[in-house]
Amino acid sequence: MPGIGRIVASERLFRDKGITLRGPGLCALMLWEPRPGEAFTVSDPDGRLFRARLLALSVESADMTAFEEIGPSEPGPDITLIQALPERERMELILQKAAELGVTRVLPFKSSKSISLDELDSRQRRSHNWGAIALKAAKQSRRPDIPEILPYAELGGALGLAQEAGLKIMLSERPGIETLKGLLDKTQRPVRAAALLVGPEAGLTDEEAKRAEGAGFVPVSLGQRILRTETAAIFGVGVLRYELG
């Protein structure tokens, strides 16, 4: 399942082809907060991706013209990043880079050792900007869709939302566990949906880790170095996207 805002033309596209969007195509375009003159990535019915410029926009239709073929849609799984809420502006960095790397959705959650959303917003309200940050990163990286920012949740709710993922991974600093690379090397392809659970810098509690494992998450290591939570999240998403397609 792709992210939201995927613009699909009704006809096969080619360079300099005019496009008129109505109905679902127009609704998808509007999620990008478009302005005439902007370029967007558009898919045709065959799944080929093109860059197309918005020429005119009304409440009933949008006129665009395709000017560059990108190629076929990228293969690879639907990736959900389940991220313990970090302090200050670190969540914004995670959202930006995860969007650039192709994550499908991000789910911020509260763990015992992480800051809460109320605590974060009491200093400077930041969470209301998360959707705008993801949208801007999607535009800059020429994505065909927008990563979805799911509502902040407790750990139990976050684990439940990932129950359909075929591959569930939890980053851990526990000694003696398998590496992420080792797990992926023996994972059967293709993987249609994956979930990556990243705890706070102080780590998940033993009880939280057991709950995650009970929900099917496999603890893996990123190596001997101790990483900040935002570094671990970005690196983990990048490895998944590279190794799985």
N, C-alpha and C positions, 0 to 999 in steps of 0.2 A: 504494500500500500504506500503510494507516494505521499509526500507532505501536501499541505494545502496550497491552493493557488495555482495549480498546474493548468496552463492555458493550452487548450487543444483546439486547433482549427478544424473546420468541418471538411476541408478539401486537402488533397495532397499538395505540399508546398514545394516551391523552387525559388531560386533567387529572383528578386524583383516581382514576385507574386504579390498581388494585393489581397488583403485579408479583411473580412468584415466579421466581427464578433457580435453575437447576440446570445441571449439565454445563458446557458451554463458557462460558455466561453467568456462572456462579458462579466458575469459574476466572479469568475476566477481572476480576471484582470483587475477588478476593483479591489481585491484583497491586497494588491500591490501599491495601493494609493497612487495611481498613475497620473502623470501629467503629459500633455502633448509634447512630443520631441524626445521622450524617454524611449530607451530600447529595452525589450524584454525577450526572454527565451520562450519560444512557442513550439509546441509539438504538433506534428500532423498525424493523421489516423494511422500511418505506418510506424509511428514512434520515432521518426527522425526529428531532430531538434534544429531550430533556426533562430537566429536573432532577427527580431522584427521591430520596427520603429512605429510608435503610436503617432498617427497623423491627426486624428480628430476623435473626440469623445463626446457622447451624449448619453442621456438616461436610457436610451433604447439600443444603442450600438456603438461600436468602436471601429475605426478604420485604421489599418496598419499595413505596412509593406515589409516583406521579408528581404533582408539584404545580405545575409551571411548564413551558410549552412555549417552547423557545428558537428553534426554526425548523429549516430544512433543514441538513444537514451542509454545512460550508464547502467551496466548491470550491477548487481550487488544487493545486499539485504536492506530491509527496513531496520534502522538502528534507533533505539530509544536509549538516551543517556539519563540515568537516574542519579542525580547529583545532590549530595548533602550540601546544604546552603553554606557557602563560605562568607567570610566577612568582607566588608567594604565593597570595592568595585570588582572583586575577583569573579563574581558571577557574570558580570558583563563581559569580561574577557572570555570566559568559558562559552557563553552564548555566541559571541562573535566567531570564535575559532571553530566551534563545533558546527556552526552553520556553514562556514566555508568548507569544512571537511565533509559535508553531506549528511549530517545527522538528520533523522526524520523528525524527532521530537525530543524535548528536554523536560524532565520532570524534577523540579527541586523538592527536596524533602527534608524533614527535621529529624536529626539523630540526637542521641543523648549528649554528644560532645560537640554539636554544631550550634551555631547561632540560630535563633528563630527569625521568622519573617518580621514579626513585630519589632524585635530588637534591631534588625537591620534598618527597617523603615523609620524607626524612632530617631535615628541619627540624621539621616537624609533619605527622603523617600526615593527609592531607586527601582523598586519592583515594577512600577507602572511603566517604566521605560524598556522592559525586557522584550516586549513584542516589537518595538521600534528598532531595537538593536539587531534582533534576528532578521527583520525585514531588510534593513540596510545592508547587512552582511550577505543576504541572499541576492540582493541586487548587484552588489560589487563583485560577487563571485560568479555571476551569470547563471545562477541556479534556475532550473525550470519550476521549482516549487519553493515554498516558504516553510522552514521548520516550525512545528507547532510547539508553543510553550504551554505546558499543561499546568493546572492549578497546583500550588504548593500543597503538600500532603504529609501526613505522618508515614513512617516506614511501612506499616502494614498496608496502607492504601497504595503506596508506591509499588510494593511487591505484587499486589493484586493486579495492577494495571499492566504488568509485564508477563502475566501468566500464559499468554498465547505465544510468546517468543520461543523459537526452537532452540536458541542458544542463549544461555543466561550466564553472565560472567560477573564476578565480584573481585575488584582489585583489592589485594591484601598484602600486608607486610609480614604475614606469618611465616616463620622459617620452615624450609623443607617442602614447600608446596610447588606445584608445577608452574612453569612460566606461561605467560599468555601465548607466546609463539609456539611452545610445545603443545598446548591445548589445541590451537588452531591447526597445527600440522596434522593432527589426527581427527579433525572434525570433518564429517562427511559433507560434501558440497552437492547441490547448492544450499545455502542457508537463506531462508526467506525472511526471517525476522530475528534480530539479536537485541539483547538488552545488556547494558553495561552499568553496573552499580559502583559508584565512587563515593567513598565515605569522606568525612572531614579529615583535616590534617592530623588530629589526635587519634584517628581511626574509629571504626565501629566498636561497640562493646562486644564482649563475647556473646551475650544474649542476642544482640542484633545480628551478629554474623551467623549464629545458629538459626535464627528466623529466616535469614536470606537463604542459607543452605537448604533449609526445609522447604523453601519455595522453589528449589531447583537451581539456585545460583552456585556456580563452581568457583571457589577461591583460586586466584592465580596471582603470580608475582610479575612485576615489571623489571625485576633485577635487583641488584644489591643496593642501588642508590635510593635514598629517601627523598621522595618528590613532594612538592606542594600539591594540594588537591587540584588546583587548576592545571598544573603541568601534567599530572596523572590523567586527568579527564581528556585533555587535548591529545596527549600521546596515545591513550587507549583507543579513542575514536579513530585516530589516524591509522593505527595498526589494523583495526577491524576493517576499515574501508579499503586499505591496501590489500590485505590478505584475502578478504572475502569477495572482492570485486569492486 
